[in-house]
Amino acid sequence: MKPEFVRAFRASDVPAVETLLRAAFDGAGEAGLVQALRATGEMVVELVMPWEGQIIAHVALSRMAAPDGWLCLAPLAVAADWRGQGLGLRMAKAAVALAVGRTVVVLGRPAFYARAGFSHVRAGRLTSPYPIAETLVARPGEDVVEAALIYPAAFAGV
């Protein structure tokens, strides 16, 4: 058996999400990022996947500083024992589905995120402080967007 649902993050999930993020990313960087995004009000939504009293997956959407109205998917984490079972893909798709009509940016493996509806080609005219080769967008339409990405200040520490 495996988990069948994704739910909204609750304040009571803070310790479990922090533990998951520290383990998934081998350090405190992403856990600190999530804490900072919450503290500054830039966090839009967090989703978790619970299983037998544990949080085994987490994804966050935060506001981009620019372009206005854009969102950033980061971080996405799945517990080590649950990787390779499609849970990360489910979490990414659930986050994109909640962003109805908005542009979502992600920095990561293009082959993985393309399966969740992101496009590397459509991000080809973006400028970013991070590698464009690993930057993808999910957005309505088929255009190749041209914009300068400015991430929330919290990303500077990661």
DRENDO-1510 file (C-alpha; in Angstrom, 1 decimal, always signed):
<recs>
REC; n; res; u; v; w
REC; 1; MET; +0.0; +0.0; +0.0 .
REC; 2; LYS; +1.0; +3.6; -0.5 .
REC; 3; PRO; -0.5; +7.0; +0.4 .
REC; 4; GLU; -3.4; +8.0; -1.7 .
REC; 5; PHE; -3.9; +11.7; -0.7 .
REC; 6; VAL; -2.2; +15.0; -0.5 .
REC; 7; ARG; -3.4; +17.6; +2.0 .
REC; 8; ALA; -2.8; +21.2; +3.0 .
REC; 9; PHE; +0.0; +21.8; +5.5 .
REC; 10; ARG; -1.0; +22.4; +9.1 .
REC; 11; ALA; +0.9; +24.3; +11.8 .
REC; 12; SER; +1.2; +21.0; +13.7 .
REC; 13; ASP; +3.3; +19.6; +10.7 .
REC; 14; VAL; +6.2; +22.0; +11.3 .
REC; 15; PRO; +8.5; +19.5; +13.1 .
REC; 16; ALA; +7.8; +16.6; +10.7 .
REC; 17; VAL; +8.3; +18.8; +7.6 .
REC; 18; GLU; +11.6; +20.2; +9.0 .
REC; 19; THR; +12.8; +16.7; +9.8 .
REC; 20; LEU; +11.9; +15.6; +6.2 .
REC; 21; LEU; +13.6; +18.6; +4.6 .
REC; 22; ARG; +16.8; +18.2; +6.6 .
REC; 23; ALA; +17.0; +14.5; +5.7 .
REC; 24; ALA; +16.0; +14.9; +2.0 .
REC; 25; PHE; +18.5; +17.7; +1.4 .
REC; 26; ASP; +21.3; +16.6; +3.8 .
REC; 27; GLY; +21.3; +19.8; +5.8 .
REC; 28; ALA; +19.3; +22.7; +7.0 .
REC; 29; GLY; +19.3; +24.9; +3.8 .
REC; 30; GLU; +15.8; +24.0; +2.5 .
REC; 31; ALA; +14.3; +23.8; +6.0 .
REC; 32; GLY; +15.6; +27.3; +6.6 .
REC; 33; LEU; +14.2; +28.4; +3.3 .
REC; 34; VAL; +10.8; +27.2; +4.2 .
REC; 35; GLN; +10.9; +28.8; +7.6 .
REC; 36; ALA; +12.0; +32.1; +6.1 .
REC; 37; LEU; +9.3; +32.0; +3.4 .
REC; 38; ARG; +6.7; +31.4; +6.1 .
REC; 39; ALA; +8.1; +34.2; +8.4 .
REC; 40; THR; +8.1; +36.8; +5.6 .
REC; 41; GLY; +4.6; +35.9; +4.3 .
REC; 42; GLU; +6.0; +34.9; +0.9 .
REC; 43; MET; +4.7; +31.3; +1.3 .
REC; 44; VAL; +1.5; +30.8; -0.7 .
REC; 45; VAL; +0.8; +27.1; -0.1 .
REC; 46; GLU; +2.4; +24.0; +1.3 .
REC; 47; LEU; +1.2; +20.5; +0.7 .
REC; 48; VAL; +2.1; +17.3; +2.5 .
REC; 49; MET; +1.6; +13.6; +2.1 .
REC; 50; PRO; +1.0; +11.9; +5.4 .
REC; 51; TRP; +1.4; +8.1; +6.0 .
REC; 52; GLU; +1.0; +6.3; +9.3 .
REC; 53; GLY; +1.6; +9.4; +11.4 .
REC; 54; GLN; +4.6; +10.6; +9.3 .
REC; 55; ILE; +5.0; +13.3; +6.7 .
REC; 56; ILE; +6.6; +11.5; +3.8 .
REC; 57; ALA; +6.4; +14.2; +1.2 .
REC; 58; HIS; +6.2; +18.0; +1.1 .
REC; 59; VAL; +6.0; +20.7; -1.6 .
REC; 60; ALA; +5.9; +24.5; -1.3 .
REC; 61; LEU; +4.8; +27.3; -3.6 .
REC; 62; SER; +6.0; +30.8; -2.8 .
REC; 63; ARG; +5.6; +34.2; -4.4 .
REC; 64; MET; +8.4; +35.3; -6.8 .
REC; 65; ALA; +9.6; +38.9; -6.2 .
REC; 66; ALA; +9.4; +39.3; -10.0 .
REC; 67; PRO; +7.6; +38.9; -12.3 .
REC; 68; ASP; +4.6; +40.0; -10.4 .
REC; 69; GLY; +2.1; +37.2; -9.8 .
REC; 70; TRP; +4.5; +34.4; -10.5 .
REC; 71; LEU; +5.1; +31.5; -8.1 .
REC; 72; CYS; +8.1; +29.3; -7.4 .
REC; 73; LEU; +7.9; +25.6; -6.6 .
REC; 74; ALA; +10.6; +24.9; -4.0 .
REC; 75; PRO; +11.4; +22.8; -2.2 .
REC; 76; LEU; +9.9; +19.4; -3.1 .
REC; 77; ALA; +11.0; +16.6; -0.8 .
REC; 78; VAL; +10.1; +12.9; -0.6 .
REC; 79; ALA; +11.4; +10.7; +2.3 .
REC; 80; ALA; +14.2; +8.4; +1.1 .
REC; 81; ASP; +12.2; +5.2; +1.7 .
REC; 82; TRP; +9.4; +6.4; -0.6 .
REC; 83; ARG; +11.5; +7.7; -3.6 .
REC; 84; GLY; +11.0; +6.1; -7.0 .
REC; 85; GLN; +7.3; +5.5; -6.4 .
REC; 86; GLY; +5.9; +8.6; -8.2 .
REC; 87; LEU; +5.1; +10.5; -5.0 .
REC; 88; GLY; +7.3; +13.5; -6.0 .
REC; 89; LEU; +5.5; +13.7; -9.3 .
REC; 90; ARG; +2.1; +13.6; -7.6 .
REC; 91; MET; +3.3; +16.4; -5.3 .
REC; 92; ALA; +4.6; +18.6; -8.1 .
REC; 93; LYS; +1.3; +18.1; -10.2 .
REC; 94; ALA; -0.8; +18.9; -7.1 .
REC; 95; ALA; +1.1; +22.2; -6.6 .
REC; 96; VAL; +0.8; +23.2; -10.3 .
REC; 97; ALA; -3.0; +22.4; -10.1 .
REC; 98; LEU; -3.4; +24.8; -7.2 .
REC; 99; ALA; -1.7; +27.6; -9.2 .
REC; 100; VAL; -4.6; +27.8; -11.6 .
REC; 101; GLY; -3.9; +30.4; -14.3 .
REC; 102; ARG; -0.5; +31.5; -12.9 .
REC; 103; THR; +3.0; +30.9; -13.9 .
REC; 104; VAL; +5.1; +28.6; -11.7 .
REC; 105; VAL; +8.9; +28.5; -12.0 .
REC; 106; VAL; +11.0; +25.5; -10.8 .
REC; 107; LEU; +14.7; +24.9; -10.7 .
REC; 108; GLY; +15.5; +21.2; -11.0 .
REC; 109; ARG; +15.9; +18.2; -13.3 .
REC; 110; PRO; +14.2; +19.0; -16.6 .
REC; 111; ALA; +13.2; +15.3; -17.3 .
REC; 112; PHE; +11.5; +15.0; -14.0 .
REC; 113; TYR; +9.6; +18.3; -14.0 .
REC; 114; ALA; +8.5; +18.0; -17.6 .
REC; 115; ARG; +6.4; +15.1; -16.5 .
REC; 116; ALA; +4.6; +17.4; -14.1 .
REC; 117; GLY; +3.7; +19.9; -16.8 .
REC; 118; PHE; +6.8; +22.2; -16.7 .
REC; 119; SER; +8.6; +23.2; -19.9 .
REC; 120; HIS; +12.3; +23.9; -20.2 .
REC; 121; VAL; +11.7; +25.3; -23.8 .
REC; 122; ARG; +9.2; +27.8; -22.6 .
REC; 123; ALA; +11.7; +29.1; -20.0 .
REC; 124; GLY; +14.4; +29.6; -22.7 .
REC; 125; ARG; +14.1; +33.4; -22.7 .
REC; 126; LEU; +14.2; +33.9; -18.9 .
REC; 127; THR; +17.1; +35.4; -17.1 .
REC; 128; SER; +17.8; +34.1; -13.6 .
REC; 129; PRO; +20.5; +34.1; -10.9 .
REC; 130; TYR; +20.3; +30.3; -11.2 .
REC; 131; PRO; +21.1; +28.0; -14.2 .
REC; 132; ILE; +18.6; +28.5; -17.0 .
REC; 133; ALA; +19.5; +24.9; -18.1 .
REC; 134; GLU; +17.7; +23.7; -15.0 .
REC; 135; THR; +14.9; +26.3; -15.0 .
REC; 136; LEU; +11.4; +25.4; -16.2 .
REC; 137; VAL; +8.0; +27.0; -16.2 .
REC; 138; ALA; +4.4; +25.8; -16.1 .
REC; 139; ARG; +1.9; +28.3; -17.3 .
REC; 140; PRO; -1.2; +28.7; -19.4 .
REC; 141; GLY; -0.8; +28.9; -23.2 .
REC; 142; GLU; +2.1; +27.9; -25.4 .
REC; 143; ASP; +4.3; +31.0; -25.5 .
REC; 144; VAL; +8.0; +31.2; -24.7 .
REC; 145; VAL; +8.1; +33.8; -22.0 .
REC; 146; GLU; +10.7; +36.6; -21.7 .
REC; 147; ALA; +11.3; +37.9; -18.2 .
REC; 148; ALA; +13.8; +38.4; -15.5 .
REC; 149; LEU; +13.3; +36.2; -12.5 .
REC; 150; ILE; +13.8; +37.6; -9.0 .
REC; 151; TYR; +13.4; +35.1; -6.2 .
REC; 152; PRO; +12.4; +36.1; -2.7 .
REC; 153; ALA; +15.3; +37.1; -0.5 .
REC; 154; ALA; +14.9; +33.9; +1.5 .
REC; 155; PHE; +16.5; +32.0; -1.5 .
REC; 156; ALA; +19.8; +33.8; -1.1 .
REC; 157; GLY; +20.6; +31.6; +1.9 .
REC; 158; VAL; +20.2; +28.3; +0.1 .
</recs>
